[in-house]
Amino acid sequence: MLLSKNFTKLTTENIGNSFLFGLGSKFLGKIIKKKYSLYDLRSCIRTGGEFAKHSLIYSLNLLTLSKLGITPFLLPISSTFLTGFLLGLKNGMNYASRSAVINSSSFIMKTLVFGK
């Protein structure tokens, strides 16, 4: 069995949390700016979907790279790099490369500042 029950449960929870965080943060921003209407809910849902998509791709990259035997130290960095690259491909190769480097460097900086 490729996906364990625990991995599937955690991934589903992460996707749901990411969707709700994206939706809530966008909606809260619109409420604070007092620029909201029923039609703006579409952009909030779209933002939540983008967050959920990022979470799903990151989780699948993490699983795939761990099955390939990447060391635990490089696993989150390489998964972050690959996720940034894959999500940036819709805007072109140059954007994908920059997105991957920026995602990886921000992950490294966050790890250095806040620890694990």
DSSP file (Angstrom, degrees, kcal/mol; ACC not computed):
  #  RESIDUE AA STRUCTURE BP1 BP2  ACC     N-H-->O    O-->H-N    N-H-->O    O-->H-N    TCO  KAPPA ALPHA  PHI   PSI    X-CA   Y-CA   Z-CA
    1    1 A M              0   0    0      0, 0.0     3,-0.0     0, 0.0     0, 0.0   0.000 360.0 360.0 360.0 120.9    0.0    0.0    0.0
    2    2 A L        +     0   0    0      1,-0.1     2,-0.6     2,-0.0     0, 0.0   0.932 360.0  46.2 -68.8 -47.5    1.6    3.2   -1.2
    3    3 A L  S    S-     0   0    0      4,-0.0    -1,-0.1     3,-0.0     2,-0.1  -0.855  80.3-142.1-102.1 124.4   -0.2    5.6    1.1
    4    4 A S     >  -     0   0    0     -2,-0.6     4,-2.3     1,-0.1     5,-0.2  -0.397  23.3-114.9 -77.8 161.8   -0.4    4.7    4.8
    5    5 A K  H  > S+     0   0    0      1,-0.2     4,-2.2     2,-0.2     5,-0.2   0.888 116.4  51.0 -64.0 -39.0   -3.5    5.5    6.7
    6    6 A N  H  > S+     0   0    0      2,-0.2     4,-2.6     1,-0.2     5,-0.2   0.912 110.2  48.6 -66.2 -43.1   -1.7    8.0    9.0
    7    7 A F  H  > S+     0   0    0      1,-0.2     4,-2.6     2,-0.2     5,-0.2   0.914 111.9  49.4 -63.3 -42.7   -0.2    9.8    6.0
    8    8 A T  H  X S+     0   0    0     -4,-2.3     4,-2.3     2,-0.2    -1,-0.2   0.907 112.3  48.0 -63.4 -42.0   -3.6   10.1    4.3
    9    9 A K  H  X S+     0   0    0     -4,-2.2     4,-2.2     2,-0.2    -2,-0.2   0.937 114.2  45.6 -64.6 -46.7   -5.2   11.4    7.5
   10   10 A L  H  X S+     0   0    0     -4,-2.6     4,-2.5     1,-0.2    -2,-0.2   0.892 113.3  49.8 -65.3 -39.6   -2.5   14.0    8.1
   11   11 A T  H  X S+     0   0    0     -4,-2.6     4,-2.5    -5,-0.2    -1,-0.2   0.912 110.6  49.9 -65.7 -42.1   -2.5   15.1    4.4
   12   12 A T  H  X S+     0   0    0     -4,-2.3     4,-2.3    -5,-0.2    -2,-0.2   0.906 111.8  48.4 -63.0 -41.4   -6.3   15.5    4.4
   13   13 A E  H  X S+     0   0    0     -4,-2.2     4,-2.7     2,-0.2    -2,-0.2   0.911 111.6  49.9 -64.4 -42.1   -6.1   17.5    7.6
   14   14 A N  H  X S+     0   0    0     -4,-2.5     4,-2.6     2,-0.2    -2,-0.2   0.899 110.6  49.6 -63.9 -40.5   -3.3   19.7    6.2
   15   15 A I  H  X S+     0   0    0     -4,-2.5     4,-2.4     2,-0.2    -1,-0.2   0.929 112.9  46.8 -64.9 -44.4   -5.3   20.4    3.0
   16   16 A G  H  X S+     0   0    0     -4,-2.3     4,-2.4     2,-0.2    -2,-0.2   0.916 113.8  47.7 -63.0 -43.4   -8.4   21.3    4.9
   17   17 A N  H  X S+     0   0    0     -4,-2.7     4,-2.5     2,-0.2    -2,-0.2   0.898 112.1  49.9 -64.7 -40.2   -6.5   23.6    7.3
   18   18 A S  H  X S+     0   0    0     -4,-2.6     4,-2.6     2,-0.2     5,-0.2   0.907 110.7  49.7 -65.0 -41.4   -4.7   25.2    4.4
   19   19 A F  H  X S+     0   0    0     -4,-2.4     4,-2.6     1,-0.2     5,-0.2   0.939 113.5  45.3 -62.1 -46.8   -8.0   25.8    2.5
   20   20 A L  H  X S+     0   0    0     -4,-2.4     4,-2.8     2,-0.2     5,-0.2   0.878 112.9  50.9 -66.1 -37.2   -9.6   27.3    5.6
   21   21 A F  H  X S+     0   0    0     -4,-2.5     4,-2.6     2,-0.2     5,-0.3   0.933 112.9  45.3 -65.5 -45.3   -6.6   29.5    6.4
   22   22 A G  H  X S+     0   0    0     -4,-2.6     4,-1.9    26,-0.2    26,-0.2   0.920 116.6  45.5 -63.4 -44.0   -6.4   30.8    2.8
   23   23 A L  H  X S+     0   0    0     -4,-2.6     4,-2.3    -5,-0.2    -2,-0.2   0.934 116.2  45.5 -64.0 -47.5  -10.2   31.5    2.7
   24   24 A G  H  X S+     0   0    0     -4,-2.8     4,-2.7    -5,-0.2     5,-0.2   0.892 112.1  49.7 -66.7 -40.9  -10.2   33.1    6.1
   25   25 A S  H  X S+     0   0    0     -4,-2.6     4,-2.0    -5,-0.2    -1,-0.2   0.909 113.8  45.4 -67.4 -40.6   -7.2   35.3    5.6
   26   26 A K  H  X S+     0   0    0     -4,-1.9     4,-1.8    -5,-0.3    -2,-0.2   0.918 115.6  47.0 -66.8 -42.7   -8.5   36.7    2.3
   27   27 A F  H  X S+     0   0    0     -4,-2.3     4,-2.1    -5,-0.2    -2,-0.2   0.900 111.7  50.5 -66.6 -40.9  -12.0   37.2    3.7
   28   28 A L  H  X S+     0   0    0     -4,-2.7     4,-2.6     1,-0.2    -1,-0.2   0.893 108.3  53.4 -63.9 -39.6  -10.6   38.9    6.8
   29   29 A G  H  X S+     0   0    0     -4,-2.0     4,-1.9     1,-0.2    -1,-0.2   0.894 109.6  48.0 -61.1 -39.5   -8.5   41.2    4.7
   30   30 A K  H  <>S+     0   0    0     -4,-1.8     5,-2.2     2,-0.2     4,-0.5   0.861 111.3  50.4 -69.9 -35.1  -11.5   42.2    2.7
   31   31 A I  H ><5S+     0   0    0     -4,-2.1     3,-0.8     3,-0.2    -2,-0.2   0.919 110.0  50.0 -67.8 -42.6  -13.5   42.9    5.9
   32   32 A I  H 3<5S+     0   0    0     -4,-2.6    -2,-0.2     1,-0.3    -1,-0.2   0.898 113.4  45.4 -62.8 -39.9  -10.8   45.0    7.3
   33   33 A K  T 3<5S-     0   0    0     -4,-1.9    -1,-0.3    -5,-0.2    -2,-0.2   0.550 107.6-130.7 -78.5  -6.2  -10.6   47.1    4.1
   34   34 A K  T < 5S+     0   0    0     -3,-0.8     2,-0.3    -4,-0.5    -3,-0.2   0.844  72.2 121.6  56.5  37.0  -14.4   47.2    4.1
   35   35 A K      < +     0   0    0     -5,-2.2     2,-0.4    -6,-0.2    -1,-0.1  -0.631  37.0 123.7-124.3  71.2  -14.4   46.1    0.5
   36   36 A Y        +     0   0    0     -2,-0.3     2,-0.3    -5,-0.1    -9,-0.0  -0.971  22.1 154.6-134.5 148.5  -16.5   43.0    0.5
   37   37 A S    >   -     0   0    0     -2,-0.4     3,-0.6     1,-0.0     4,-0.5  -0.904  58.8 -87.8-152.8 179.3  -19.6   41.7   -1.2
   38   38 A L  G >  S+     0   0    0     -2,-0.3     3,-0.9     1,-0.2     4,-0.3   0.829 124.7  57.7 -65.6 -30.8  -21.0   38.4   -2.1
   39   39 A Y  G >  S+     0   0    0      1,-0.2     3,-1.0     2,-0.2     4,-0.4   0.764  95.9  63.8 -72.1 -24.4  -19.1   38.4   -5.3
   40   40 A D  G <> S+     0   0    0     -3,-0.6     4,-1.5     1,-0.2     3,-0.4   0.668  82.4  79.1 -73.0 -15.2  -15.8   38.7   -3.5
   41   41 A L  H <> S+     0   0    0     -3,-0.9     4,-2.4    -4,-0.5    -1,-0.2   0.810  84.1  63.9 -62.2 -28.0  -16.3   35.3   -1.9
   42   42 A R  H <> S+     0   0    0     -3,-1.0     4,-2.3    -4,-0.3    -1,-0.2   0.917 102.2  46.9 -61.6 -44.1  -15.2   33.8   -5.2
   43   43 A S  H  > S+     0   0    0     -4,-0.4     4,-2.2    -3,-0.4    -1,-0.2   0.849 110.7  53.6 -68.3 -32.3  -11.7   35.2   -4.8
   44   44 A C  H  X S+     0   0    0     -4,-1.5     4,-2.2     2,-0.2    -2,-0.2   0.917 110.1  46.7 -66.0 -42.5  -11.6   34.1   -1.2
   45   45 A I  H  X S+     0   0    0     -4,-2.4     4,-2.3     2,-0.2    -2,-0.2   0.885 110.7  53.2 -66.0 -38.3  -12.5   30.5   -2.3
   46   46 A R  H  X S+     0   0    0     -4,-2.3     4,-2.0     2,-0.2    -2,-0.2   0.906 108.8  49.2 -62.8 -41.9   -9.9   30.7   -5.0
   47   47 A T  H  X S+     0   0    0     -4,-2.2     4,-2.2     2,-0.2    -2,-0.2   0.913 110.4  50.5 -64.3 -42.3   -7.2   31.7   -2.5
   48   48 A G  H  X S+     0   0    0     -4,-2.2     4,-2.3   -26,-0.2    -2,-0.2   0.888 109.2  52.1 -61.0 -39.0   -8.2   28.9   -0.2
   49   49 A G  H  X S+     0   0    0     -4,-2.3     4,-2.5     2,-0.2    -1,-0.2   0.873 107.3  52.2 -64.8 -37.8   -7.9   26.5   -3.2
   50   50 A E  H  X S+     0   0    0     -4,-2.0     4,-2.2     2,-0.2    -2,-0.2   0.914 110.3  48.0 -64.3 -42.6   -4.4   27.7   -4.0
   51   51 A F  H  X S+     0   0    0     -4,-2.2     4,-2.1     2,-0.2    -2,-0.2   0.915 113.0  48.4 -62.7 -42.7   -3.3   27.1   -0.4
   52   52 A A  H  X S+     0   0    0     -4,-2.3     4,-2.4     2,-0.2    -2,-0.2   0.894 110.3  51.4 -65.8 -40.0   -4.8   23.6   -0.5
   53   53 A K  H  X S+     0   0    0     -4,-2.5     4,-2.5     1,-0.2     5,-0.2   0.911 109.7  49.9 -63.0 -42.5   -3.2   22.8   -3.8
   54   54 A H  H  X S+     0   0    0     -4,-2.2     4,-2.3     1,-0.2    -1,-0.2   0.909 111.2  49.2 -62.2 -42.0    0.2   23.9   -2.4
   55   55 A S  H  X S+     0   0    0     -4,-2.1     4,-2.3     2,-0.2    -2,-0.2   0.901 111.7  48.6 -64.7 -41.7   -0.3   21.7    0.7
   56   56 A L  H  X S+     0   0    0     -4,-2.4     4,-2.4     2,-0.2     5,-0.2   0.932 113.2  46.0 -65.1 -46.4   -1.3   18.7   -1.4
   57   57 A I  H  X S+     0   0    0     -4,-2.5     4,-2.4     1,-0.2     5,-0.2   0.896 112.5  51.1 -65.7 -39.5    1.7   19.0   -3.8
   58   58 A Y  H  X S+     0   0    0     -4,-2.3     4,-2.6    -5,-0.2    -1,-0.2   0.929 111.0  48.4 -62.0 -44.8    4.1   19.5   -0.9
   59   59 A S  H  X S+     0   0    0     -4,-2.3     4,-2.2     2,-0.2    -2,-0.2   0.907 112.7  47.4 -63.7 -42.0    2.8   16.4    0.9
   60   60 A L  H  X S+     0   0    0     -4,-2.4     4,-2.6     2,-0.2    -1,-0.2   0.888 112.6  49.4 -67.7 -38.0    3.0   14.3   -2.2
   61   61 A N  H  X S+     0   0    0     -4,-2.4     4,-2.8     2,-0.2     5,-0.3   0.910 110.1  51.8 -64.3 -41.3    6.6   15.6   -2.9
   62   62 A L  H  X S+     0   0    0     -4,-2.6     4,-1.9     2,-0.2    -2,-0.2   0.916 112.5  45.1 -61.2 -44.0    7.5   14.8    0.6
   63   63 A L  H  X S+     0   0    0     -4,-2.2     4,-2.1     2,-0.2    -2,-0.2   0.929 114.7  47.8 -65.4 -45.9    6.2   11.3    0.4
   64   64 A T  H  X S+     0   0    0     -4,-2.6     4,-1.5     1,-0.2    -2,-0.2   0.927 113.7  46.1 -63.4 -45.7    7.8   10.6   -3.0
   65   65 A L  H  X>S+     0   0    0     -4,-2.8     5,-2.1     1,-0.2     4,-0.5   0.849 111.2  52.3 -68.5 -33.0   11.2   12.0   -2.0
   66   66 A S  H ><5S+     0   0    0     -4,-1.9     3,-0.7    -5,-0.3    -1,-0.2   0.874 108.4  51.2 -69.5 -34.5   11.2   10.0    1.3
   67   67 A K  H 3<5S+     0   0    0     -4,-2.1    -2,-0.2     1,-0.2    -1,-0.2   0.804 105.5  56.9 -68.9 -28.2   10.4    6.9   -0.7
   68   68 A L  H 3<5S-     0   0    0     -4,-1.5    -1,-0.2    -5,-0.2    -2,-0.2   0.611 121.4-109.4 -78.0 -11.3   13.4    7.7   -2.9
   69   69 A G  T <<5 +     0   0    0     -3,-0.7    -3,-0.2    -4,-0.5     2,-0.1   0.727  53.7 168.2  94.5  23.4   15.7    7.8    0.1
   70   70 A I      < -     0   0    0     -5,-2.1    -1,-0.2     1,-0.1     5,-0.1  -0.465  45.0-101.2 -67.0 141.1   16.5   11.5    0.5
   71   71 A T     >  -     0   0    0      1,-0.1     4,-1.7    -2,-0.1     3,-0.4  -0.274  26.4-116.2 -64.1 149.8   18.1   12.2    3.8
   72   72 A P  T  4 S+     0   0    0      0, 0.0    -1,-0.1     0, 0.0    -2,-0.1   0.777 114.2  56.7 -59.8 -26.4   15.9   13.7    6.5
   73   73 A F  T  4 S+     0   0    0      1,-0.2     4,-0.4     2,-0.1    -3,-0.0   0.916 115.7  34.4 -70.1 -42.5   18.0   16.8    6.6
   74   74 A L  T  > S+     0   0    0     -3,-0.4     4,-2.9     1,-0.2     5,-0.3   0.596  98.0  87.1 -87.8 -11.7   17.5   17.5    2.9
   75   75 A L  H  X S+     0   0    0     -4,-1.7     4,-2.2     1,-0.2     5,-0.2   0.929  92.4  38.9 -59.8 -52.4   14.0   16.2    2.6
   76   76 A P  H  > S+     0   0    0      0, 0.0     4,-2.1     0, 0.0    -1,-0.2   0.877 118.0  50.2 -68.8 -33.1   12.0   19.3    3.6
   77   77 A I  H  > S+     0   0    0     -4,-0.4     4,-2.4     2,-0.2    -2,-0.2   0.941 114.1  43.3 -67.6 -46.8   14.3   21.6    1.6
   78   78 A S  H  X S+     0   0    0     -4,-2.9     4,-2.5     1,-0.2    -1,-0.2   0.862 113.9  51.4 -69.2 -34.2   14.2   19.6   -1.5
   79   79 A S  H  X S+     0   0    0     -4,-2.2     4,-2.3    -5,-0.3    -1,-0.2   0.894 110.8  48.4 -68.2 -38.8   10.4   19.1   -1.2
   80   80 A T  H  X S+     0   0    0     -4,-2.1     4,-2.4     2,-0.2    -2,-0.2   0.907 112.5  49.2 -65.0 -42.2   10.0   22.9   -0.8
   81   81 A F  H  X S+     0   0    0     -4,-2.4     4,-2.1     2,-0.2    -2,-0.2   0.938 113.2  46.0 -61.8 -47.4   12.2   23.5   -3.8
   82   82 A L  H  X S+     0   0    0     -4,-2.5     4,-2.7     2,-0.2    -2,-0.2   0.879 112.2  50.8 -65.7 -38.8   10.3   21.0   -6.0
   83   83 A T  H  X S+     0   0    0     -4,-2.3     4,-2.5     2,-0.2     5,-0.2   0.927 110.8  48.6 -65.0 -44.8    6.9   22.3   -4.9
   84   84 A G  H  X S+     0   0    0     -4,-2.4     4,-1.4     1,-0.2    16,-0.3   0.887 113.5  48.1 -61.5 -38.5    7.9   25.9   -5.7
   85   85 A F  H  X S+     0   0    0     -4,-2.1     4,-0.9    -5,-0.2    -2,-0.2   0.937 112.7  46.8 -67.9 -46.5    9.2   24.8   -9.1
   86   86 A L  H  < S+     0   0    0     -4,-2.7     3,-0.4     1,-0.2     4,-0.3   0.894 115.0  45.6 -64.8 -39.9    6.1   22.8  -10.0
   87   87 A L  H >< S+     0   0    0     -4,-2.5     3,-0.5     1,-0.2    -1,-0.2   0.779 111.9  53.1 -74.6 -24.8    3.7   25.5   -8.9
   88   88 A G  H >< S+     0   0    0     -4,-1.4     3,-1.7    -5,-0.2     8,-0.3   0.619  86.1  84.1 -83.3 -12.3    5.7   28.2  -10.7
   89   89 A L  G >< S+     0   0    0     -4,-0.9     3,-1.4    -3,-0.4    -1,-0.2   0.765  76.8  68.4 -63.3 -25.1    5.7   26.3  -14.0
   90   90 A K  G <  S+     0   0    0     -3,-0.5    -1,-0.3    -4,-0.3    -2,-0.1   0.720 103.5  45.9 -67.6 -17.2    2.3   27.7  -15.0
   91   91 A N  G <  S-     0   0    0     -3,-1.7     4,-0.3     1,-0.4    -1,-0.3   0.286 127.1 -81.9-106.0   8.3    4.0   31.1  -15.3
   92   92 A G    <>  -     0   0    0     -3,-1.4     4,-2.0    -4,-0.1    -1,-0.4  -0.297  43.7 -77.3 112.2 164.1    7.0   30.0  -17.3
   93   93 A M  H  > S+     0   0    0      2,-0.2     4,-2.4     1,-0.2     5,-0.2   0.885 124.6  51.1 -68.5 -41.0   10.4   28.3  -16.7
   94   94 A N  H  > S+     0   0    0      1,-0.2     4,-2.4     2,-0.2     5,-0.2   0.928 112.2  46.9 -63.4 -43.9   12.1   31.5  -15.4
   95   95 A Y  H  > S+     0   0    0     -4,-0.3     4,-2.8     1,-0.2    -1,-0.2   0.897 110.9  52.8 -63.8 -39.6    9.4   32.2  -12.9
   96   96 A A  H  X S+     0   0    0     -4,-2.0     4,-2.3    -8,-0.3    -2,-0.2   0.910 109.8  48.2 -63.1 -42.2    9.4   28.5  -11.8
   97   97 A S  H  X S+     0   0    0     -4,-2.4     4,-2.2     2,-0.2    -2,-0.2   0.935 114.3  45.2 -64.1 -46.3   13.2   28.7  -11.2
   98   98 A R  H  X S+     0   0    0     -4,-2.4     4,-2.8     1,-0.2     5,-0.2   0.908 112.6  51.9 -64.0 -40.9   13.0   31.9   -9.2
   99   99 A S  H  X S+     0   0    0     -4,-2.8     4,-2.6     1,-0.2     5,-0.2   0.903 109.8  49.3 -62.2 -41.7   10.0   30.6   -7.2
  100  100 A A  H  X S+     0   0    0     -4,-2.3     4,-2.3   -16,-0.3    -1,-0.2   0.919 113.5  45.5 -64.6 -43.7   11.8   27.4   -6.3
  101  101 A V  H  X S+     0   0    0     -4,-2.2     4,-2.7     2,-0.2     5,-0.2   0.917 114.6  47.9 -67.0 -42.9   14.9   29.3   -5.1
  102  102 A I  H  X S+     0   0    0     -4,-2.8     4,-2.5     2,-0.2     5,-0.2   0.916 112.6  49.0 -65.3 -42.8   12.9   31.9   -3.2
  103  103 A N  H  X S+     0   0    0     -4,-2.6     4,-2.0    -5,-0.2    -2,-0.2   0.923 114.1  45.8 -62.0 -44.0   10.8   29.1   -1.5
  104  104 A S  H  X S+     0   0    0     -4,-2.3     4,-2.4    -5,-0.2    -2,-0.2   0.924 113.7  47.8 -66.5 -43.8   13.9   27.2   -0.5
  105  105 A S  H  X S+     0   0    0     -4,-2.7     4,-2.5     1,-0.2    -1,-0.2   0.889 111.9  49.5 -67.1 -37.4   15.8   30.2    0.8
  106  106 A S  H  X S+     0   0    0     -4,-2.5     4,-2.4    -5,-0.2    -1,-0.2   0.875 110.7  51.2 -68.2 -34.3   12.8   31.4    2.8
  107  107 A F  H  X S+     0   0    0     -4,-2.0     4,-2.3    -5,-0.2    -2,-0.2   0.920 111.3  47.6 -65.2 -42.6   12.4   27.9    4.2
  108  108 A I  H  X S+     0   0    0     -4,-2.4     4,-2.4     2,-0.2    -2,-0.2   0.922 112.9  48.2 -64.4 -43.9   16.1   27.8    5.2
  109  109 A M  H  X S+     0   0    0     -4,-2.5     4,-2.4     1,-0.2     5,-0.2   0.908 111.6  50.0 -63.5 -41.5   15.9   31.3    6.8
  110  110 A K  H  X S+     0   0    0     -4,-2.4     4,-2.8     1,-0.2     5,-0.4   0.898 111.4  49.2 -63.2 -39.7   12.8   30.3    8.7
  111  111 A T  H  X S+     0   0    0     -4,-2.3     4,-1.6     1,-0.2    -2,-0.2   0.894 111.9  48.4 -67.1 -39.4   14.5   27.2    9.9
  112  112 A L  H  < S+     0   0    0     -4,-2.4    -2,-0.2     2,-0.2    -1,-0.2   0.888 118.8  39.0 -67.3 -38.7   17.6   29.1   11.0
  113  113 A V  H  < S+     0   0    0     -4,-2.4    -2,-0.2    -5,-0.2    -3,-0.2   0.942 131.7  22.4 -78.2 -48.7   15.5   31.8   12.9
  114  114 A F  H  < S-     0   0    0     -4,-2.8    -3,-0.2     1,-0.3    -2,-0.2   0.553  96.3-140.6 -99.8  -8.8   12.8   29.7   14.5
  115  115 A G     <        0   0    0     -4,-1.6    -1,-0.3    -5,-0.4    -2,-0.1  -0.341 360.0 360.0  77.0-165.4   14.5   26.2   14.5
  116  116 A K              0   0    0     -4,-0.1    -1,-0.2    -2,-0.1    -5,-0.1   0.501 360.0 360.0 -72.1 360.0   12.5   23.1   13.8
